Amino acid sequence: MLHFKWIAPAIVAVGLLAACGGGGDGPSTQYVSGTGVPAGAVTNVDDVIAFTKAEIANTSDSRDPVVLGDSTVLATSDSADPAEI
C-alpha cells in the first residue's frame, strides 16, 4: 500500500517533464548579413513575394525600419507569372 501513494505524483511528474521537452518557436529565419532581408529573398522570387507581403501587412508607426543594405539584390525572374502584392 505504501507504493500506491507515490503513483499519482509520479504520473504528474512524468507528464510535466514530457510537456516541457522539445518544441521551440519553429524554424528560425536566416537573414542576409547586416540586413532585415531573409536569405531566401536573394535567391527565390517566391521568398521575395512572401517577404514583401509580410512587410506590407506589418506596417506600424512605432516599428523599426527594415535594413535592406547597400548590396542586397532581391531575386528576379523573367519567366515567373506576376504576383499580386
Salt bridges, closest charged atoms under 4 A:
GLU55 OE1 - ARG63 NH2 2.57
